[in-house]
Amino acid sequence: MAFSLSSPAFENGRPIPHRHTRGGDNLSPFLQWADPPDGAQSFVVVLEDADAPIPAFRHWVVYDIPQDRRHLAEGNSSGAGTEALPHATNDFGNARYDGPEPVAEGQPHTYRYRLMALNVPSIDVRSGAPAREVLEAARPHLIAEAELTGTYSH
């Protein structure tokens, strides 16, 4: 089997439920993954709007996810609680999940949830670093990537 990312909230390529959008409950969806590559020591999860006017507008980046984890629970979006993991500052300026919210009404956007497997247990960035900075620090350590896409329009 190949490295994969999925969610019980929506199927790949299908609409993202309203509860997982900024206009809804703004809850990150339950994400699960399988068959990470040999050598994976940590993971990074990224949510980006592939159709934003600013290329790859980043809604969420969670990093330093331990290599033995195989999911993120629904609502693991504030960096608090038992599943506390570091969050980068997204392109809205928040260190949390901010779900889909297309600028233009009626124009569906494609959102990519990407899971990056890294060959290091953690990446060296300051707390609250911008998403761009976290992803630049992760890129040299990337050994595999899995993706789940969804669409949303309001």
N, CA, C and O atoms as a GROMACS GRO file, in nm:
protein
  616
    1MET      N    1   0.083  -0.119   0.000
    1MET     CA    2   0.000   0.000   0.000
    1MET      C    3   0.087   0.125   0.000
    1MET      O    4   0.199   0.123   0.051
    2ALA      N    5   0.038   0.231  -0.056
    2ALA     CA    6   0.113   0.357  -0.064
    2ALA      C    7   0.078   0.449   0.053
    2ALA      O    8  -0.030   0.439   0.112
    3PHE      N    9   0.170   0.537   0.084
    3PHE     CA   10   0.151   0.641   0.184
    3PHE      C   11   0.024   0.718   0.146
    3PHE      O   12   0.013   0.766   0.034
    4SER      N   13  -0.071   0.730   0.239
    4SER     CA   14  -0.199   0.792   0.205
    4SER      C   15  -0.253   0.874   0.322
    4SER      O   16  -0.220   0.851   0.438
    5LEU      N   17  -0.337   0.971   0.285
    5LEU     CA   18  -0.404   1.059   0.380
    5LEU      C   19  -0.553   1.055   0.349
    5LEU      O   20  -0.592   1.064   0.233
    6SER      N   21  -0.636   1.040   0.452
    6SER     CA   22  -0.781   1.036   0.430
    6SER      C   23  -0.853   1.098   0.549
    6SER      O   24  -0.793   1.129   0.652
    7SER      N   25  -0.985   1.114   0.532
    7SER     CA   26  -1.070   1.167   0.637
    7SER      C   27  -1.207   1.103   0.628
    7SER      O   28  -1.260   1.087   0.518
    8PRO      N   29  -1.267   1.066   0.742
    8PRO     CA   30  -1.405   1.018   0.738
    8PRO      C   31  -1.504   1.132   0.711
    8PRO      O   32  -1.622   1.106   0.684
    9ALA      N   33  -1.460   1.258   0.717
    9ALA     CA   34  -1.548   1.373   0.698
    9ALA      C   35  -1.584   1.396   0.551
    9ALA      O   36  -1.693   1.446   0.521
   10PHE      N   37  -1.494   1.360   0.459
   10PHE     CA   38  -1.521   1.377   0.316
   10PHE      C   39  -1.426   1.290   0.235
   10PHE      O   40  -1.316   1.257   0.279
   11GLU      N   41  -1.471   1.253   0.116
   11GLU     CA   42  -1.389   1.172   0.027
   11GLU      C   43  -1.300   1.260  -0.058
   11GLU      O   44  -1.331   1.377  -0.083
   12ASN      N   45  -1.189   1.204  -0.101
   12ASN     CA   46  -1.095   1.277  -0.186
   12ASN      C   47  -1.168   1.335  -0.308
   12ASN      O   48  -1.239   1.264  -0.379
   13GLY      N   49  -1.147   1.464  -0.331
   13GLY     CA   50  -1.207   1.532  -0.445
   13GLY      C   51  -1.350   1.577  -0.425
   13GLY      O   52  -1.408   1.638  -0.515
   14ARG      N   53  -1.409   1.549  -0.311
   14ARG     CA   54  -1.548   1.582  -0.283
   14ARG      C   55  -1.558   1.708  -0.196
   14ARG      O   56  -1.457   1.754  -0.142
   15PRO      N   57  -1.680   1.763  -0.182
   15PRO     CA   58  -1.698   1.884  -0.099
   15PRO      C   59  -1.660   1.864   0.048
   15PRO      O   60  -1.685   1.759   0.107
   16ILE      N   61  -1.600   1.966   0.105
   16ILE     CA   62  -1.566   1.970   0.247
   16ILE      C   63  -1.689   2.016   0.323
   16ILE      O   64  -1.747   2.119   0.288
   17PRO      N   65  -1.731   1.944   0.426
   17PRO     CA   66  -1.849   1.983   0.503
   17PRO      C   67  -1.835   2.124   0.563
   17PRO      O   68  -1.726   2.166   0.602
   18HIS      N   69  -1.948   2.193   0.570
   18HIS     CA   70  -1.954   2.331   0.619
   18HIS      C   71  -1.892   2.345   0.758
   18HIS      O   72  -1.830   2.447   0.788
   19ARG      N   73  -1.908   2.244   0.844
   19ARG     CA   74  -1.855   2.252   0.982
   19ARG      C   75  -1.704   2.268   0.985
   19ARG      O   76  -1.649   2.312   1.086
   20HIS      N   77  -1.636   2.233   0.876
   20HIS     CA   78  -1.490   2.242   0.871
   20HIS      C   79  -1.442   2.368   0.799
   20HIS      O   80  -1.326   2.378   0.760
   21THR      N   81  -1.533   2.465   0.780
   21THR     CA   82  -1.499   2.591   0.712
   21THR      C   83  -1.500   2.706   0.812
   21THR      O   84  -1.552   2.695   0.922
   22ARG      N   85  -1.442   2.818   0.769
   22ARG     CA   86  -1.440   2.936   0.856
   22ARG      C   87  -1.580   2.989   0.882
   22ARG      O   88  -1.607   3.043   0.989
   23GLY      N   89  -1.670   2.974   0.786
   23GLY     CA   90  -1.808   3.018   0.803
   23GLY      C   91  -1.893   2.922   0.883
   23GLY      O   92  -2.004   2.956   0.925
   24GLY      N   93  -1.841   2.801   0.906
   24GLY     CA   94  -1.911   2.701   0.986
   24GLY      C   95  -1.854   2.699   1.127
   24GLY      O   96  -1.838   2.804   1.189
   25ASP      N   97  -1.823   2.579   1.176
   25ASP     CA   98  -1.768   2.566   1.311
   25ASP      C   99  -1.617   2.585   1.316
   25ASP      O  100  -1.558   2.590   1.424
   26ASN      N  101  -1.555   2.596   1.200
   26ASN     CA  102  -1.410   2.616   1.187
   26ASN      C  103  -1.331   2.508   1.261
   26ASN      O  104  -1.229   2.535   1.326
   27LEU      N  105  -1.380   2.384   1.251
   27LEU     CA  106  -1.313   2.269   1.312
   27LEU      C  107  -1.228   2.198   1.208
   27LEU      O  108  -1.275   2.169   1.098
   28SER      N  109  -1.106   2.170   1.243
   28SER     CA  110  -1.024   2.088   1.153
   28SER      C  111  -1.088   1.949   1.146
   28SER      O  112  -1.136   1.899   1.247
   29PRO      N  113  -1.088   1.886   1.027
   29PRO     CA  114  -1.146   1.753   1.016
   29PRO      C  115  -1.054   1.646   1.076
   29PRO      O  116  -0.933   1.667   1.088
   30PHE      N  117  -1.112   1.534   1.112
   30PHE     CA  118  -1.033   1.419   1.153
   30PHE      C  119  -0.951   1.377   1.031
   30PHE      O  120  -1.006   1.357   0.923
   31LEU      N  121  -0.822   1.364   1.049
   31LEU     CA  122  -0.733   1.318   0.942
   31LEU      C  123  -0.661   1.193   0.989
   31LEU      O  124  -0.621   1.183   1.105
   32GLN      N  125  -0.645   1.099   0.899
   32GLN     CA  126  -0.572   0.976   0.932
   32GLN      C  127  -0.482   0.939   0.815
   32GLN      O  128  -0.510   0.971   0.700
   33TRP      N  129  -0.372   0.872   0.848
   33TRP     CA  130  -0.280   0.832   0.742
   33TRP      C  131  -0.230   0.691   0.765
   33TRP      O  132  -0.236   0.637   0.875
   34ALA      N  133  -0.181   0.633   0.656
   34ALA     CA  134  -0.136   0.494   0.659
   34ALA      C  135  -0.008   0.479   0.577
   34ALA      O  136   0.020   0.557   0.486
   35ASP      N  137   0.067   0.376   0.612
   35ASP     CA  138   0.187   0.335   0.539
   35ASP      C  139   0.290   0.446   0.518
   35ASP      O  140   0.329   0.473   0.405
   36PRO      N  141   0.334   0.509   0.626
   36PRO     CA  142   0.440   0.609   0.609
   36PRO      C  143   0.567   0.541   0.559
   36PRO      O  144   0.588   0.422   0.582
   37PRO      N  145   0.650   0.615   0.491
   37PRO     CA  146   0.772   0.555   0.436
   37PRO      C  147   0.873   0.522   0.545
   37PRO      O  148   0.873   0.581   0.653
   38ASP      N  149   0.960   0.425   0.514
   38ASP     CA  150   1.070   0.395   0.605
   38ASP      C  151   1.152   0.523   0.624
   38ASP      O  152   1.174   0.598   0.529
   39GLY      N  153   1.196   0.546   0.744
   39GLY     CA  154   1.278   0.663   0.772
   39GLY      C  155   1.199   0.784   0.816
   39GLY      O  156   1.258   0.886   0.853
   40ALA      N  157   1.065   0.776   0.814
   40ALA     CA  158   0.983   0.890   0.858
   40ALA      C  159   1.000   0.906   1.010
   40ALA      O  160   0.974   0.812   1.086
   41GLN      N  161   1.043   1.025   1.052
   41GLN     CA  162   1.063   1.052   1.194
   41GLN      C  163   0.964   1.154   1.248
   41GLN      O  164   0.950   1.168   1.370
   42SER      N  165   0.897   1.227   1.160
   42SER     CA  166   0.792   1.321   1.201
   42SER      C  167   0.709   1.356   1.079
   42SER      O  168   0.742   1.321   0.966
   43PHE      N  169   0.598   1.427   1.106
   43PHE     CA  170   0.507   1.466   0.999
   43PHE      C  171   0.470   1.614   1.012
   43PHE      O  172   0.478   1.673   1.120
   44VAL      N  173   0.430   1.670   0.899
   44VAL     CA  174   0.376   1.806   0.893
   44VAL      C  175   0.244   1.796   0.816
   44VAL      O  176   0.237   1.729   0.714
   45VAL      N  177   0.139   1.862   0.866
   45VAL     CA  178   0.012   1.871   0.795
   45VAL      C  179  -0.007   2.015   0.752
   45VAL      O  180   0.012   2.109   0.829
   46VAL      N  181  -0.046   2.031   0.625
   46VAL     CA  182  -0.068   2.163   0.566
   46VAL      C  183  -0.205   2.165   0.501
   46VAL      O  184  -0.243   2.069   0.434
   47LEU      N  185  -0.281   2.273   0.518
   47LEU     CA  186  -0.403   2.297   0.442
   47LEU      C  187  -0.380   2.423   0.363
   47LEU      O  188  -0.350   2.529   0.419
   48GLU      N  189  -0.395   2.412   0.229
   48GLU     CA  190  -0.378   2.531   0.147
   48GLU      C  191  -0.486   2.538   0.040
   48GLU      O  192  -0.536   2.436  -0.007
   49ASP      N  193  -0.520   2.660   0.003
   49ASP     CA  194  -0.617   2.688  -0.102
   49ASP      C  195  -0.541   2.697  -0.232
   49ASP      O  196  -0.467   2.793  -0.255
   50ALA      N  197  -0.556   2.597  -0.317
   50ALA     CA  198  -0.484   2.592  -0.443
   50ALA      C  199  -0.534   2.695  -0.544
   50ALA      O  200  -0.464   2.726  -0.640
   51ASP      N  201  -0.654   2.749  -0.522
   51ASP     CA  202  -0.714   2.843  -0.617
   51ASP      C  203  -0.716   2.987  -0.568
   51ASP      O  204  -0.780   3.073  -0.629
   52ALA      N  205  -0.649   3.014  -0.459
   52ALA     CA  206  -0.648   3.151  -0.404
   52ALA      C  207  -0.575   3.246  -0.497
   52ALA      O  208  -0.486   3.205  -0.572
   53PRO      N  209  -0.613   3.375  -0.493
   53PRO     CA  210  -0.542   3.475  -0.575
   53PRO      C  211  -0.393   3.481  -0.541
   53PRO      O  212  -0.309   3.505  -0.628
   54ILE      N  213  -0.361   3.458  -0.413
   54ILE     CA  214  -0.221   3.446  -0.370
   54ILE      C  215  -0.192   3.297  -0.375
   54ILE      O  216  -0.254   3.220  -0.302
   55PRO      N  217  -0.099   3.254  -0.459
   55PRO     CA  218  -0.076   3.109  -0.472
   55PRO      C  219  -0.051   3.040  -0.339
   55PRO      O  220   0.023   3.090  -0.254
   56ALA      N  221  -0.115   2.925  -0.324
   56ALA     CA  222  -0.098   2.839  -0.207
   56ALA      C  223  -0.123   2.914  -0.076
   56ALA      O  224  -0.038   2.911   0.014
   57PHE      N  225  -0.236   2.979  -0.064
   57PHE     CA  226  -0.274   3.045   0.061
   57PHE      C  227  -0.288   2.937   0.168
   57PHE      O  228  -0.367   2.844   0.153
   58ARG      N  229  -0.212   2.950   0.275
   58ARG     CA  230  -0.206   2.846   0.377
   58ARG      C  231  -0.300   2.876   0.493
   58ARG      O  232  -0.290   2.979   0.559
   59HIS      N  233  -0.392   2.783   0.516
   59HIS     CA  234  -0.493   2.794   0.621
   59HIS      C  235  -0.450   2.728   0.751
   59HIS      O  236  -0.503   2.760   0.857
   60TRP      N  237  -0.353   2.635   0.742
   60TRP     CA  238  -0.319   2.556   0.861
   60TRP      C  239  -0.187   2.485   0.837
   60TRP      O  240  -0.166   2.426   0.730
   61VAL      N  241  -0.098   2.490   0.934
   61VAL     CA  242   0.025   2.410   0.932
   61VAL      C  243   0.051   2.361   1.074
   61VAL      O  244   0.068   2.440   1.167
   62VAL      N  245   0.053   2.230   1.088
   62VAL     CA  246   0.086   2.164   1.215
   62VAL      C  247   0.215   2.087   1.189
   62VAL      O  248   0.226   2.017   1.088
   63TYR      N  249   0.312   2.100   1.277
   63TYR     CA  250   0.440   2.035   1.252
   63TYR      C  251   0.491   1.963   1.376
   63TYR      O  252   0.432   1.972   1.484
   64ASP      N  253   0.603   1.891   1.359
   64ASP     CA  254   0.662   1.810   1.466
   64ASP      C  255   0.562   1.707   1.519
   64ASP      O  256   0.560   1.678   1.639
   65ILE      N  257   0.481   1.652   1.430
   65ILE     CA  258   0.390   1.543   1.466
   65ILE      C  259   0.475   1.418   1.481
   65ILE      O  260   0.544   1.380   1.386
   66PRO      N  261   0.472   1.352   1.596
   66PRO     CA  262   0.559   1.235   1.618
   66PRO      C  263   0.536   1.123   1.516
   66PRO      O  264   0.425   1.104   1.466
   67GLN      N  265   0.643   1.051   1.487
   67GLN     CA  266   0.640   0.948   1.383
   67GLN      C  267   0.545   0.833   1.416
   67GLN      O  268   0.504   0.761   1.324
   68ASP      N  269   0.509   0.812   1.541
   68ASP     CA  270   0.419   0.702   1.573
   68ASP      C  271   0.271   0.741   1.565
   68ASP      O  272   0.185   0.655   1.582
   69ARG      N  273   0.241   0.867   1.538
   69ARG     CA  274   0.102   0.913   1.522
   69ARG      C  275   0.050   0.873   1.385
   69ARG      O  276   0.125   0.872   1.287
   70ARG      N  277  -0.079   0.840   1.378
   70ARG     CA  278  -0.142   0.807   1.251
   70ARG      C  279  -0.272   0.882   1.229
   70ARG      O  280  -0.350   0.850   1.139
   71HIS      N  281  -0.297   0.986   1.313
   71HIS     CA  282  -0.418   1.066   1.295
   71HIS      C  283  -0.407   1.200   1.370
   71HIS      O  284  -0.323   1.217   1.459
   72LEU      N  285  -0.493   1.290   1.331
   72LEU     CA  286  -0.520   1.413   1.407
   72LEU      C  287  -0.670   1.414   1.430
   72LEU      O  288  -0.747   1.400   1.335
   73ALA      N  289  -0.712   1.430   1.554
   73ALA     CA  290  -0.854   1.429   1.588
   73ALA      C  291  -0.923   1.554   1.534
   73ALA      O  292  -0.860   1.657   1.512
   74GLU      N  293  -1.052   1.542   1.512
   74GLU     CA  294  -1.132   1.659   1.471
   74GLU      C  295  -1.114   1.768   1.575
   74GLU      O  296  -1.115   1.742   1.696
   75GLY      N  297  -1.099   1.890   1.528
   75GLY     CA  298  -1.087   2.003   1.618
   75GLY      C  299  -0.949   2.022   1.677
   75GLY      O  300  -0.931   2.109   1.762
   76ASN      N  301  -0.851   1.943   1.634
   76ASN     CA  302  -0.714   1.962   1.684
   76ASN      C  303  -0.655   2.082   1.610
   76ASN      O  304  -0.565   2.070   1.527
   77SER      N  305  -0.709   2.197   1.645
   77SER     CA  306  -0.676   2.314   1.564
   77SER      C  307  -0.623   2.432   1.643
   77SER      O  308  -0.587   2.534   1.584
   78SER      N  309  -0.616   2.420   1.773
   78SER     CA  310  -0.573   2.536   1.851
   78SER      C  311  -0.436   2.517   1.913
   78SER      O  312  -0.379   2.611   1.968
   79GLY      N  313  -0.382   2.396   1.904
   79GLY     CA  314  -0.254   2.369   1.969
   79GLY      C  315  -0.268   2.350   2.118
   79GLY      O  316  -0.168   2.351   2.190
   80ALA      N  317  -0.391   2.334   2.168
   80ALA     CA  318  -0.415   2.316   2.312
   80ALA      C  319  -0.463   2.174   2.340
   80ALA      O  320  -0.497   2.100   2.248
   81GLY      N  321  -0.465   2.139   2.464
   81GLY     CA  322  -0.520   2.011   2.505
   81GLY      C  323  -0.422   1.897   2.496
   81GLY      O  324  -0.301   1.917   2.482
   82THR      N  325  -0.475   1.776   2.502
   82THR     CA  326  -0.390   1.657   2.508
   82THR      C  327  -0.316   1.632   2.378
   82THR      O  328  -0.213   1.565   2.378
   83GLU      N  329  -0.366   1.683   2.268
   83GLU     CA  330  -0.300   1.662   2.141
   83GLU      C  331  -0.218   1.785   2.101
   83GLU      O  332  -0.196   1.809   1.983
   84ALA      N  333  -0.172   1.861   2.199
   84ALA     CA  334  -0.099   1.984   2.170
   84ALA      C  335   0.020   1.957   2.079
   84ALA      O  336   0.108   1.878   2.112
   85LEU      N  337   0.019   2.023   1.966
   85LEU     CA  338   0.127   2.016   1.868
   85LEU      C  339   0.155   2.158   1.822
   85LEU      O  340   0.066   2.242   1.825
   86PRO      N  341   0.277   2.184   1.780
   86PRO     CA  342   0.307   2.321   1.734
   86PRO      C  343   0.233   2.356   1.605
   86PRO      O  344   0.224   2.275   1.513
   87HIS      N  345   0.183   2.478   1.601
   87HIS     CA  346   0.113   2.531   1.484
   87HIS      C  347   0.189   2.652   1.432
   87HIS      O  348   0.230   2.739   1.509
   88ALA      N  349   0.207   2.657   1.302
   88ALA     CA  350   0.265   2.777   1.240
   88ALA      C  351   0.157   2.884   1.232
   88ALA      O  352   0.038   2.854   1.241
   89THR      N  353   0.198   3.007   1.214
   89THR     CA  354   0.103   3.116   1.190
   89THR      C  355   0.058   3.108   1.045
   89THR      O  356   0.139   3.118   0.953
   90ASN      N  357  -0.073   3.090   1.025
   90ASN     CA  358  -0.126   3.075   0.889
   90ASN      C  359  -0.133   3.209   0.817
   90ASN      O  360  -0.097   3.312   0.874
   91ASP      N  361  -0.177   3.208   0.694
   91ASP     CA  362  -0.180   3.331   0.615
   91ASP      C  363  -0.290   3.427   0.656
   91ASP      O  364  -0.298   3.538   0.602
   92PHE      N  365  -0.377   3.387   0.749
   92PHE     CA  366  -0.472   3.479   0.811
   92PHE      C  367  -0.408   3.551   0.929
   92PHE      O  368  -0.463   3.648   0.981
   93GLY      N  369  -0.289   3.502   0.973
   93GLY     CA  370  -0.220   3.561   1.087
   93GLY      C  371  -0.250   3.491   1.218
   93GLY      O  372  -0.222   3.545   1.325
   94ASN      N  373  -0.306   3.369   1.211
   94ASN     CA  374  -0.344   3.294   1.331
   94ASN      C  375  -0.263   3.166   1.342
   94ASN      O  376  -0.236   3.101   1.241
   95ALA      N  377  -0.225   3.129   1.463
   95ALA     CA  378  -0.153   3.003   1.486
   95ALA      C  379  -0.255   2.895   1.522
   95ALA      O  380  -0.256   2.842   1.633
   96ARG      N  381  -0.340   2.863   1.424
   96ARG     CA  382  -0.446   2.763   1.441
   96ARG      C  383  -0.501   2.726   1.304
   96ARG      O  384  -0.455   2.776   1.201
   97TYR      N  385  -0.599   2.638   1.305
   97TYR     CA  386  -0.672   2.602   1.183
   97TYR      C  387  -0.770   2.714   1.151
   97TYR      O  388  -0.845   2.759   1.238
   98ASP      N  389  -0.771   2.757   1.027
   98ASP     CA  390  -0.876   2.842   0.973
   98ASP      C  391  -0.921   2.773   0.845
   98ASP      O  392  -0.847   2.767   0.747
   99GLY      N  393  -1.042   2.723   0.846
   99GLY     CA  394  -1.092   2.641   0.737
   99GLY      C  395  -1.115   2.717   0.608
   99GLY      O  396  -1.092   2.838   0.599
  100PRO      N  397  -1.162   2.643   0.507
  100PRO     CA  398  -1.189   2.703   0.376
  100PRO      C  399  -1.280   2.824   0.384
  100PRO      O  400  -1.376   2.827   0.461
  101GLU      N  401  -1.247   2.924   0.302
  101GLU     CA  402  -1.327   3.046   0.292
  101GLU      C  403  -1.288   3.117   0.162
  101GLU      O  404  -1.207   3.209   0.163
  102PRO      N  405  -1.347   3.073   0.050
  102PRO     CA  406  -1.312   3.139  -0.077
  102PRO      C  407  -1.351   3.287  -0.074
  102PRO      O  408  -1.449   3.326  -0.012
  103VAL      N  409  -1.272   3.367  -0.144
  103VAL     CA  410  -1.298   3.511  -0.149
  103VAL      C  411  -1.427   3.540  -0.225
  103VAL      O  412  -1.511   3.616  -0.177
  104ALA      N  413  -1.443   3.480  -0.342
  104ALA     CA  414  -1.560   3.506  -0.426
  104ALA      C  415  -1.670   3.403  -0.400
  104ALA      O  416  -1.644   3.283  -0.396
  105GLU      N  417  -1.792   3.452  -0.381
  105GLU     CA  418  -1.904   3.360  -0.360
  105GLU      C  419  -1.935   3.286  -0.489
  105GLU      O  420  -1.923   3.341  -0.599
  106GLY      N  421  -1.976   3.160  -0.473
  106GLY     CA  422  -2.016   3.080  -0.587
  106GLY      C  423  -1.902   3.021  -0.668
  106GLY      O  424  -1.924   2.942  -0.759
  107GLN      N  425  -1.779   3.059  -0.636
  107GLN     CA  426  -1.662   3.007  -0.706
  107GLN      C  427  -1.601   2.895  -0.622
  107GLN      O  428  -1.537   2.924  -0.520
  108PRO      N  429  -1.620   2.769  -0.660
  108PRO     CA  430  -1.560   2.662  -0.580
  108PRO      C  431  -1.407   2.667  -0.586
  108PRO      O  432  -1.348   2.692  -0.690
  109HIS      N  433  -1.347   2.642  -0.473
  109HIS     CA  434  -1.202   2.636  -0.464
  109HIS      C  435  -1.162   2.494  -0.426
  109HIS      O  436  -1.238   2.421  -0.363
  110THR      N  437  -1.042   2.456  -0.467
  110THR     CA  438  -0.985   2.328  -0.430
  110THR      C  439  -0.890   2.350  -0.314
  110THR      O  440  -0.803   2.437  -0.318
  111TYR      N  441  -0.909   2.271  -0.210
  111TYR     CA  442  -0.826   2.278  -0.090
  111TYR      C  443  -0.748   2.149  -0.079
  111TYR      O  444  -0.802   2.039  -0.095
  112ARG      N  445  -0.620   2.164  -0.051
  112ARG     CA  446  -0.531   2.048  -0.040
  112ARG      C  447  -0.486   2.032   0.104
  112ARG      O  448  -0.423   2.121   0.162
  113TYR      N  449  -0.517   1.917   0.161
  113TYR     CA  450  -0.460   1.876   0.289
  113TYR      C  451  -0.340   1.791   0.251
  113TYR      O  452  -0.355   1.684   0.191
  114ARG      N  453  -0.221   1.838   0.286
  114ARG     CA  454  -0.099   1.764   0.252
  114ARG      C  455  -0.034   1.713   0.378
  114ARG      O  456  -0.029   1.782   0.480
  115LEU      N  457   0.015   1.591   0.371
  115LEU     CA  458   0.088   1.530   0.482
  115LEU      C  459   0.229   1.506   0.433
  115LEU      O  460   0.252   1.433   0.336
  116MET      N  461   0.325   1.568   0.501
  116MET     CA  462   0.465   1.555   0.465
  116MET      C  463   0.535   1.465   0.567
  116MET      O  464   0.526   1.489   0.687
  117ALA      N  465   0.604   1.363   0.518
  117ALA     CA  466   0.686   1.277   0.605
  117ALA      C  467   0.828   1.330   0.599
  117ALA      O  468   0.884   1.350   0.491
  118LEU      N  469   0.886   1.353   0.716
  118LEU     CA  470   1.021   1.409   0.724
  118LEU      C  471   1.118   1.309   0.786
  118LEU      O  472   1.078   1.221   0.863
  119ASN      N  473   1.245   1.323   0.750
  119ASN     CA  474   1.349   1.233   0.801
  119ASN      C  475   1.418   1.288   0.926
  119ASN      O  476   1.528   1.244   0.960
  120VAL      N  477   1.354   1.382   0.995
  120VAL     CA  478   1.403   1.437   1.122
  120VAL      C  479   1.288   1.437   1.222
  120VAL      O  480   1.172   1.448   1.182
  121PRO      N  481   1.317   1.426   1.353
  121PRO     CA  482   1.210   1.423   1.452
  121PRO      C  483   1.144   1.559   1.476
  121PRO      O  484   1.031   1.566   1.523
  122SER      N  485   1.215   1.667   1.443
  122SER     CA  486   1.157   1.801   1.457
  122SER      C  487   1.231   1.896   1.364
  122SER      O  488   1.342   1.869   1.318
  123ILE      N  489   1.164   2.008   1.336
  123ILE     CA  490   1.229   2.110   1.253
  123ILE      C  491   1.260   2.231   1.340
  123ILE      O  492   1.189   2.262   1.435
  124ASP      N  493   1.368   2.297   1.305
  124ASP     CA  494   1.419   2.405   1.387
  124ASP      C  495   1.359   2.538   1.343
  124ASP      O  496   1.413   2.606   1.256
  125VAL      N  497   1.246   2.575   1.404
  125VAL     CA  498   1.182   2.704   1.380
  125VAL      C  499   1.134   2.758   1.514
  125VAL      O  500   1.112   2.682   1.608
  126ARG      N  501   1.119   2.888   1.521
  126ARG     CA  502   1.072   2.949   1.645
  126ARG      C  503   0.921   2.926   1.659
  126ARG      O  504   0.851   2.909   1.559
  127SER      N  505   0.872   2.926   1.780
  127SER     CA  506   0.730   2.908   1.807
  127SER      C  507   0.650   3.018   1.738
  127SER      O  508   0.685   3.136   1.745
  128GLY      N  509   0.543   2.980   1.672
  128GLY     CA  510   0.457   3.077   1.603
  128GLY      C  511   0.513   3.128   1.472
  128GLY      O  512   0.463   3.227   1.418
  129ALA      N  513   0.616   3.062   1.420
  129ALA     CA  514   0.674   3.104   1.292
  129ALA      C  515   0.569   3.102   1.183
  129ALA      O  516   0.474   3.024   1.190
  130PRO      N  517   0.585   3.187   1.080
  130PRO     CA  518   0.489   3.185   0.969
  130PRO      C  519   0.494   3.052   0.894
  130PRO      O  520   0.597   2.986   0.889
  131ALA      N  521   0.380   3.016   0.836
  131ALA     CA  522   0.369   2.890   0.762
  131ALA      C  523   0.480   2.876   0.658
  131ALA      O  524   0.540   2.769   0.646
  132ARG      N  525   0.508   2.981   0.585
  132ARG     CA  526   0.611   2.978   0.480
  132ARG      C  527   0.746   2.936   0.538
  132ARG      O  528   0.817   2.855   0.479
  133GLU      N  529   0.780   2.992   0.652
  133GLU     CA  530   0.908   2.963   0.717
  133GLU      C  531   0.915   2.816   0.763
  133GLU      O  532   1.018   2.751   0.746
  134VAL      N  533   0.806   2.766   0.820
  134VAL     CA  534   0.802   2.626   0.865
  134VAL      C  535   0.818   2.533   0.744
  134VAL      O  536   0.893   2.436   0.751
  135LEU      N  537   0.748   2.561   0.637
  135LEU     CA  538   0.756   2.474   0.519
  135LEU      C  539   0.893   2.481   0.452
  135LEU      O  540   0.941   2.380   0.400
  136GLU      N  541   0.956   2.597   0.453
  136GLU     CA  542   1.092   2.608   0.399
  136GLU      C  543   1.190   2.526   0.483
  136GLU      O  544   1.281   2.463   0.428
  137ALA      N  545   1.172   2.526   0.615
  137ALA     CA  546   1.260   2.448   0.703
  137ALA      C  547   1.235   2.298   0.686
  137ALA      O  548   1.327   2.218   0.702
  138ALA      N  549   1.112   2.259   0.654
  138ALA     CA  550   1.077   2.118   0.638
  138ALA      C  551   1.121   2.062   0.503
  138ALA      O  552   1.159   1.946   0.494
  139ARG      N  553   1.118   2.144   0.400
  139ARG     CA  554   1.142   2.097   0.262
  139ARG      C  555   1.269   2.013   0.245
  139ARG      O  556   1.262   1.909   0.178
  140PRO      N  557   1.385   2.051   0.300
  140PRO     CA  558   1.505   1.969   0.280
  140PRO      C  559   1.497   1.830   0.344
  140PRO      O  560   1.577   1.742   0.312
  141HIS      N  561   1.400   1.811   0.434
  141HIS     CA  562   1.387   1.685   0.506
  141HIS      C  563   1.272   1.598   0.455
  141HIS      O  564   1.245   1.491   0.510
  142LEU      N  565   1.204   1.644   0.351
  142LEU     CA  566   1.088   1.574   0.295
  142LEU      C  567   1.131   1.444   0.229
  142LEU      O  568   1.219   1.442   0.143
  143ILE      N  569   1.066   1.333   0.270
  143ILE     CA  570   1.094   1.205   0.204
  143ILE      C  571   0.972   1.149   0.133
  143ILE      O  572   0.986   1.064   0.045
  144ALA      N  573   0.853   1.195   0.169
  144ALA     CA  574   0.732   1.151   0.099
  144ALA      C  575   0.618   1.246   0.133
  144ALA      O  576   0.623   1.318   0.233
  145GLU      N  577   0.517   1.245   0.047
  145GLU     CA  578   0.403   1.333   0.068
  145GLU      C  579   0.275   1.260   0.026
  145GLU      O  580   0.274   1.188  -0.073
  146ALA      N  581   0.169   1.280   0.102
  146ALA     CA  582   0.037   1.227   0.070
  146ALA      C  583  -0.058   1.346   0.067
  146ALA      O  584  -0.034   1.446   0.133
  147GLU      N  585  -0.166   1.334  -0.010
  147GLU     CA  586  -0.256   1.448  -0.028
  147GLU      C  587  -0.400   1.404  -0.028
  147GLU      O  588  -0.434   1.297  -0.079
  148LEU      N  589  -0.486   1.486   0.031
  148LEU     CA  590  -0.629   1.472   0.030
  148LEU      C  591  -0.685   1.604  -0.018
  148LEU      O  592  -0.655   1.708   0.041
  149THR      N  593  -0.765   1.604  -0.124
  149THR     CA  594  -0.821   1.728  -0.173
  149THR      C  595  -0.970   1.732  -0.148
  149THR      O  596  -1.038   1.629  -0.145
  150GLY      N  597  -1.020   1.852  -0.131
  150GLY     CA  598  -1.163   1.874  -0.114
  150GLY      C  599  -1.198   2.006  -0.180
  150GLY      O  600  -1.111   2.087  -0.209
  151THR      N  601  -1.326   2.026  -0.203
  151THR     CA  602  -1.370   2.152  -0.264
  151THR      C  603  -1.466   2.221  -0.169
  151THR      O  604  -1.529   2.159  -0.083
  152TYR      N  605  -1.476   2.353  -0.187
  152TYR     CA  606  -1.572   2.429  -0.108
  152TYR      C  607  -1.606   2.558  -0.181
  152TYR      O  608  -1.519   2.624  -0.239
  153SER      N  609  -1.733   2.594  -0.177
  153SER     CA  610  -1.778   2.726  -0.222
  153SER      C  611  -1.891   2.769  -0.133
  153SER      O  612  -1.961   2.686  -0.075
  154HIS      N  613  -1.910   2.900  -0.122
  154HIS     CA  614  -2.021   2.950  -0.039
  154HIS      C  615  -2.107   3.041  -0.121
  154HIS      O  616  -2.206   3.094  -0.071
   0.00000   0.00000   0.00000
